[in-house]
Amino acid sequence: MNRYSVAKVIKTFDDPIRRFTTVKYPSILPTSLDIYVYTTQGDRYDTLALTYYNDSSLWWIINRANSNQSSDSLYPSKGAQIRIPASQRIPSIISEYNIINNIV
């Protein structure tokens, strides 16, 4: 799922610069099904998503589930404990994402 594919482009006659609307993300609260791991040197959200979800494009779910980490980096802090939302939660997280971003 390309999270940027839903960003709408705004361009008007008065303002010809292409601007993207803000993409909104759902809150991803912890559940007892989630997995906790300690990061090591070289861990990235996309490789973690590939390992746990078989889809590297879902990296934003792991990133957004860990508000204690920087949301503008592909790398979690080395040695940090991070939460990996359970794979069975992915459809509901994506559904909520689609709803709040008005994706049909």
Residue pairs with C-beta under 8 A, 6 or more apart in sequence:
1 55
1 57
1 58
1 94
2 57
3 23
3 57
3 60
3 97
4 23
6 23
6 98
6 101
6 103
7 20
7 21
7 23
8 20
8 21
9 18
9 19
9 20
9 21
10 18
10 19
10 20
10 21
11 17
11 18
11 19
23 101
24 97
24 100
24 101
25 60
25 64
25 97
25 100
26 64
26 93
26 96
26 97
26 100
28 61
28 64
28 65
28 85
28 93
30 65
30 83
31 85
31 86
31 89
33 86
33 88
33 89
34 65
34 83
34 84
34 85
34 86
34 89
35 52
35 83
35 84
35 86
36 81
36 82
36 83
36 84
37 48
37 81
37 82
37 84
38 79
38 80
38 81
38 82
39 76
39 77
39 78
39 79
39 80
39 81
39 82
40 78
40 79
41 78
43 75
43 76
43 78
44 59
44 74
44 75
44 76
45 59
45 60
45 62
45 63
45 74
45 75
45 76
46 56
46 57
46 59
46 74
47 56
48 59
48 62
48 82
48 84
49 55
49 56
49 57
49 58
49 59
49 61
49 62
50 56
52 62
52 84
52 87
53 61
53 87
53 90
58 90
59 74
61 85
61 90
61 93
62 82
62 83
62 84
62 85
63 69
63 71
63 74
63 76
64 71
65 82
65 83
65 84
65 85
66 76
66 80
66 82
66 83
68 80
69 76
69 77
69 80
69 82
76 82
85 93
97 103
98 104
